[in-house]
Amino acid sequence: MNSTIDKTLGELAELVGGELSGDANIRITGVSGLETAQEGDIVFVENEKWIQSAIQSPATAIIAPCRASVEDKPAIVIKNPRHAFVRILQLLASKLPATEGIDPSVRMGSEVQLGERVSIGPLTVLGNNVKIGADACVGPLCYIGDDTAIGEGCVLHAQVTIKHEVTLGSRVILHSGCVIGTDGFGYFQESGQHQKMPQIGTVIIHEDVEIGANTTIDRGTLGPTVVGAGTKIDNLVQVAHNVQIGKHCIICAQSGVSGSTVIGDGVVLGGQVGIGDHIKIGNRVVVSGKGGVISDLPEDALVSGYPAGPHREKMKVEAAIRRVPELLKTVRELKREVEDLSQKLALTQQR
């Protein structure tokens, strides 16, 4: 199904800062991929080899790179078509369904402070001394604990849980099932039994962070667990107590970061990456999917495998492993030849 909008091509060109080619008054009613385009849609093309396909498609207009020739169809010509297309998609981004204002079923503790134009959905519970900034949107069935501060423009989808004394910066997005500020996994042994280490720290999530569904971020044992500005965390990720995550990182689904690890800025963790505890990961490190990090990594490293090591070396090792059956066959053949030669030599010596 194509997404629906109602803008003129001229309005979209102005929105994305592109050069208009064709009638500015043509109405665009949808966005689509090239394969499913219909009349009224706008599509984008990054590579010139697809220009003719876009021109011949049912789409009403295209977003094309600057070097492309698009005389046969209305277009927005721009240096980066993908970025322009994303800007248009943002017009269509689904907004959190919530009651306008505060739903009557919301339960609030004492001294709650709400900014202007805050929306809170049905059956949400707010603890004491909760602060929510202007234009924030809290979905239904959420829980926000005592002394928690939520910044301006934050979006909490349905069934988000935020425990006590957590701080969210502006424009943070938490998807359904997120749990922020639960106790860290801290225990010590005494007389053969596990004794719980009290977790009295907090969680600080800086501005423009987005966190996927069913991800959990534990509070620090003493100090805070921190997520830096602009970082994006996928679904089903576990961030343990006292972890420090830098700015503009990407952490993909099913990854786990153990306690007290420090992750630099611009780091990318692929899916199902595991990070050991008390590890330092430098800026701009990339860990490939299913990588297991058990020691510190310097800046700009590209690593993979378990234990994670330089990606090129790991690929050479993988290639070598694939040759093991062939090498074993060769060794067996050589062994037989050696045995045959040994027998012939022994017979010769007997004569």
C-alpha positions as CSV (number, residue, x, y, z in Angstrom):
1,M,0.0,0.0,0.0
2,N,1.4,3.4,-0.9
3,S,1.5,6.1,1.7
4,T,-0.7,9.1,1.1
5,I,0.1,12.8,1.0
6,D,-1.4,15.8,-0.7
7,K,1.3,18.3,-1.8
8,T,2.3,20.1,-5.0
9,L,5.6,19.2,-6.6
10,G,6.7,22.8,-6.0
11,E,5.9,22.5,-2.3
12,L,8.0,19.3,-2.0
13,A,10.9,20.8,-4.0
14,E,10.9,23.7,-1.5
15,L,10.7,21.3,1.5
16,V,13.8,19.4,0.4
17,G,15.7,22.3,-1.2
18,G,15.8,20.7,-4.6
19,E,15.6,22.2,-8.1
20,L,12.2,21.9,-9.8
21,S,11.9,20.4,-13.3
22,G,8.4,20.6,-14.7
23,D,5.0,21.9,-13.5
24,A,5.2,23.1,-9.9
25,N,1.4,22.7,-9.5
26,I,1.3,19.0,-10.2
27,R,-0.2,17.3,-7.1
28,I,1.6,14.5,-5.5
29,T,-0.6,12.2,-3.5
30,G,1.7,9.3,-2.5
31,V,5.3,8.0,-2.3
32,S,6.3,4.7,-3.5
33,G,9.1,2.4,-4.6
34,L,9.9,2.2,-8.3
35,E,8.3,-1.3,-8.6
36,T,5.0,-0.4,-7.1
37,A,4.6,3.2,-8.3
38,Q,1.2,4.5,-9.3
39,E,-0.2,7.7,-10.8
40,G,0.1,10.5,-8.3
41,D,3.2,8.9,-6.6
42,I,6.7,10.4,-6.4
43,V,9.7,8.0,-6.5
44,F,13.4,8.5,-6.0
45,V,16.4,7.3,-8.1
46,E,20.0,7.4,-6.9
47,N,21.6,5.7,-9.9
48,E,21.4,7.1,-13.4
49,K,20.8,3.6,-14.8
50,W,17.4,3.6,-13.3
51,I,16.3,7.0,-14.7
52,Q,14.6,5.6,-17.8
53,S,12.8,3.0,-15.7
54,A,11.5,5.8,-13.4
55,I,10.5,7.9,-16.5
56,Q,8.6,5.0,-18.0
57,S,6.9,4.1,-14.7
58,P,3.3,5.2,-13.8
59,A,4.8,7.6,-11.2
60,T,3.8,11.2,-11.6
61,A,7.2,12.6,-10.6
62,I,10.7,11.5,-9.6
63,I,13.5,12.7,-7.3
64,A,16.7,12.4,-9.3
65,P,20.4,13.1,-8.9
66,C,21.8,16.4,-10.3
67,R,23.6,14.7,-13.2
68,A,20.5,12.9,-14.5
69,S,18.5,14.0,-17.6
70,V,14.8,14.1,-16.6
71,E,13.2,16.2,-19.4
72,D,10.4,13.6,-20.0
73,K,8.9,13.6,-16.5
74,P,8.4,16.2,-13.8
75,A,11.2,15.9,-11.2
76,I,13.0,17.3,-8.2
77,V,16.7,17.3,-9.0
78,I,19.0,17.3,-6.0
79,K,22.4,16.2,-4.9
80,N,21.2,13.5,-2.6
81,P,17.9,12.0,-3.7
82,R,17.7,9.5,-0.8
83,H,17.9,12.3,1.8
84,A,15.2,14.2,-0.1
85,F,13.0,11.1,-0.2
86,V,13.5,10.6,3.6
87,R,12.4,14.3,4.2
88,I,9.2,13.6,2.3
89,L,8.6,10.3,4.1
90,Q,8.9,12.2,7.4
91,L,5.7,14.0,6.4
92,L,4.0,10.6,6.5
93,A,5.6,9.2,9.6
94,S,2.9,7.7,11.8
95,K,2.2,9.7,14.9
96,L,1.6,8.2,18.2
97,P,-2.2,7.7,18.7
98,A,-3.0,9.5,21.9
99,T,-5.8,11.3,23.6
100,E,-5.6,15.1,23.0
101,G,-4.5,16.4,26.3
102,I,-4.7,14.2,29.4
103,D,-7.0,11.2,29.3
104,P,-9.3,11.0,32.3
105,S,-8.0,7.6,33.2
106,V,-4.5,8.8,33.8
107,R,-3.3,8.4,37.4
108,M,-0.8,11.0,38.7
109,G,1.2,11.3,41.8
110,S,1.8,14.5,43.7
111,E,3.7,17.5,42.3
112,V,3.6,16.4,38.7
113,Q,4.7,19.1,36.3
114,L,3.4,19.0,32.7
115,G,4.6,21.3,29.9
116,E,2.4,22.9,27.2
117,R,0.6,20.6,24.7
118,V,1.5,17.4,26.5
119,S,-0.6,14.4,25.5
120,I,-1.0,11.3,27.8
121,G,-3.0,8.3,26.7
122,P,-5.4,6.1,28.7
123,L,-4.4,4.1,31.8
124,T,-0.9,5.6,32.1
125,V,0.5,6.0,35.6
126,L,2.8,8.9,36.7
127,G,4.6,8.8,40.0
128,N,5.4,11.7,42.3
129,N,7.4,14.7,41.1
130,V,7.4,13.6,37.5
131,K,8.3,16.4,35.0
132,I,7.3,16.2,31.3
133,G,8.4,18.8,28.9
134,A,6.3,20.7,26.3
135,D,5.0,18.8,23.2
136,A,5.8,15.4,24.7
137,C,3.4,12.5,23.8
138,V,2.9,9.6,26.2
139,G,1.0,6.6,24.9
140,P,-1.5,4.4,26.7
141,L,-0.5,2.0,29.5
142,C,2.8,3.6,30.2
143,Y,4.5,3.8,33.7
144,I,6.7,6.7,34.7
145,G,8.3,6.4,38.1
146,D,9.0,9.0,40.8
147,D,11.3,11.9,40.2
148,T,11.7,11.1,36.5
149,A,12.3,14.0,34.0
150,I,11.2,13.7,30.4
151,G,12.3,16.4,27.9
152,E,10.4,18.4,25.4
153,G,9.1,16.6,22.3
154,C,9.6,13.1,23.6
155,V,7.5,10.3,22.3
156,L,6.7,7.2,24.5
157,H,4.7,4.6,22.6
158,A,2.3,2.3,24.3
159,Q,3.4,0.2,27.3
160,V,6.8,1.9,28.0
161,T,8.1,1.6,31.5
162,I,10.4,4.2,33.0
163,K,11.5,3.6,36.6
164,H,12.3,6.2,39.2
165,E,14.9,9.0,38.8
166,V,15.5,8.6,35.1
167,T,16.3,11.5,32.9
168,L,15.3,11.8,29.2
169,G,16.6,14.6,27.0
170,S,14.5,16.3,24.3
171,R,13.0,14.4,21.4
172,V,13.8,11.0,22.7
173,I,11.6,8.2,21.2
174,L,10.9,5.0,23.1
175,H,9.0,2.3,21.3
176,S,6.6,-0.2,22.9
177,G,7.9,-2.5,25.5
178,C,11.0,-0.4,26.4
179,V,12.0,-0.7,30.0
180,I,14.4,2.0,31.3
181,G,15.9,2.1,34.7
182,T,15.4,-1.4,36.0
183,D,18.0,-2.8,38.5
184,G,21.3,-3.8,37.2
185,F,22.3,-7.4,37.4
186,G,24.6,-7.1,40.4
187,Y,25.2,-9.9,42.9
188,F,28.0,-11.1,45.2
189,Q,28.4,-14.5,46.8
190,E,28.3,-15.0,50.6
191,S,28.3,-18.4,52.2
192,G,27.5,-20.0,48.9
193,Q,24.4,-17.8,48.2
194,H,23.9,-14.9,45.9
195,Q,23.4,-11.6,47.7
196,K,21.9,-8.7,45.8
197,M,24.0,-5.5,45.4
198,P,21.6,-2.6,45.7
199,Q,21.3,-0.6,42.5
200,I,20.9,3.0,43.5
201,G,22.2,4.8,40.4
202,T,20.1,6.1,37.5
203,V,19.8,6.3,33.7
204,I,20.5,9.4,31.6
205,I,19.4,9.4,27.9
206,H,20.4,12.4,26.0
207,E,18.6,14.2,23.2
208,D,17.5,12.7,19.9
209,V,18.0,9.1,21.0
210,E,15.6,6.5,19.6
211,I,15.2,3.1,21.3
212,G,13.5,0.1,19.8
213,A,10.8,-2.2,21.1
214,N,11.5,-4.4,24.1
215,T,14.9,-3.0,24.7
216,T,16.0,-2.7,28.3
217,I,18.5,-0.3,29.9
218,D,19.5,-1.0,33.5
219,R,20.2,1.7,36.0
220,G,23.8,2.2,37.4
221,T,24.9,0.6,40.6
222,L,26.0,3.9,42.0
223,G,26.4,6.4,39.1
224,P,24.4,6.6,35.9
225,T,24.0,4.5,32.8
226,V,24.3,6.9,29.9
227,V,23.2,6.9,26.3
228,G,24.7,9.8,24.2
229,A,22.9,12.2,22.0
230,G,21.7,11.0,18.6
231,T,22.3,7.3,19.3
232,K,19.9,4.8,17.8
233,I,19.2,1.5,19.5
234,D,17.3,-1.3,17.8
235,N,14.8,-3.8,19.2
236,L,15.6,-6.4,21.9
237,V,18.9,-4.9,23.0
238,Q,20.2,-5.2,26.6
239,V,22.3,-2.4,28.1
240,A,23.7,-3.3,31.5
241,H,24.4,-1.1,34.6
242,N,26.9,1.7,34.4
243,V,27.4,1.4,30.6
244,Q,28.4,4.6,28.9
245,I,27.4,4.9,25.2
246,G,28.7,7.8,23.2
247,K,27.0,10.0,20.6
248,H,25.5,9.0,17.3
249,C,26.1,5.2,17.8
250,I,24.1,2.5,16.1
251,I,23.3,-0.7,18.1
252,C,21.4,-3.3,16.1
253,A,18.9,-5.9,17.3
254,Q,19.6,-8.6,19.9
255,S,23.0,-7.1,21.0
256,G,24.1,-7.1,24.6
257,V,26.4,-4.7,26.4
258,S,27.8,-5.9,29.7
259,G,28.3,-3.7,32.8
260,S,30.6,-0.8,33.0
261,T,31.6,-0.9,29.4
262,V,32.5,2.4,27.7
263,I,31.5,2.9,24.1
264,G,32.9,5.8,22.1
265,D,31.1,8.1,19.6
266,G,30.0,6.9,16.2
267,V,30.3,3.2,17.1
268,V,28.3,0.6,15.1
269,L,27.4,-2.8,16.7
270,G,25.8,-5.3,14.2
271,G,23.0,-7.7,15.1
272,Q,23.6,-10.1,18.0
273,V,26.9,-8.5,19.0
274,G,28.0,-9.3,22.6
275,I,30.3,-7.0,24.6
276,G,32.0,-8.1,27.7
277,D,32.1,-6.1,30.9
278,H,34.6,-3.3,31.8
279,I,35.7,-2.9,28.1
280,K,36.6,0.3,26.3
281,I,35.5,0.6,22.7
282,G,37.1,3.6,20.8
283,N,35.3,6.1,18.5
284,R,34.0,4.9,15.2
285,V,34.6,1.2,15.8
286,V,32.5,-1.3,13.8
287,V,31.7,-4.7,15.2
288,S,30.2,-7.1,12.6
289,G,27.1,-9.2,13.4
290,K,27.5,-11.9,16.0
291,G,30.9,-10.5,17.0
292,G,32.0,-11.2,20.5
293,V,34.2,-8.5,22.1
294,I,36.2,-9.6,25.1
295,S,39.0,-6.9,25.1
296,D,39.4,-3.2,24.4
297,L,39.2,-2.0,20.8
298,P,41.1,1.1,19.5
299,E,39.5,3.8,17.4
300,D,38.4,3.1,13.9
301,A,38.7,-0.7,14.3
302,L,36.7,-3.0,12.1
303,V,36.3,-6.3,13.8
304,S,34.3,-9.5,13.5
305,G,34.1,-13.1,14.9
306,Y,34.6,-14.5,18.4
307,P,36.7,-13.4,20.0
308,A,36.4,-10.3,17.9
309,G,39.5,-9.4,15.9
310,P,40.6,-7.5,12.8
311,H,38.0,-8.3,10.1
312,R,40.5,-9.0,7.3
313,E,42.4,-11.5,9.5
314,K,39.1,-13.2,10.5
315,M,38.2,-13.5,6.8
316,K,41.5,-15.1,6.0
317,V,41.1,-17.5,8.9
318,E,37.5,-18.3,7.7
319,A,38.9,-18.9,4.2
320,A,41.6,-21.2,5.6
321,I,39.0,-23.2,7.7
322,R,37.0,-23.8,4.5
323,R,40.1,-25.5,3.0
324,V,40.6,-27.9,5.9
325,P,38.8,-30.8,4.3
326,E,40.9,-30.5,1.1
327,L,44.1,-30.2,3.2
328,L,43.2,-33.2,5.2
329,K,42.6,-35.2,2.0
330,T,46.0,-34.0,0.7
331,V,47.7,-35.0,4.0
332,R,46.1,-38.5,3.8
333,E,47.4,-39.0,0.3
334,L,50.9,-37.8,1.2
335,K,50.8,-40.1,4.2
336,R,50.0,-43.1,2.0
337,E,52.7,-42.1,-0.5
338,V,55.2,-41.9,2.4
339,E,54.2,-45.3,3.7
340,D,54.5,-46.8,0.2
341,L,58.0,-45.3,-0.2
342,S,59.0,-46.5,3.2
343,Q,58.0,-50.0,2.4
344,K,59.9,-49.9,-1.0
345,L,62.9,-48.5,0.8
346,A,62.8,-51.3,3.4
347,L,62.6,-54.0,0.7
348,T,65.5,-52.5,-1.2
349,Q,67.6,-52.4,2.0
350,Q,66.8,-56.1,2.7
351,R,68.1,-57.1,-0.7
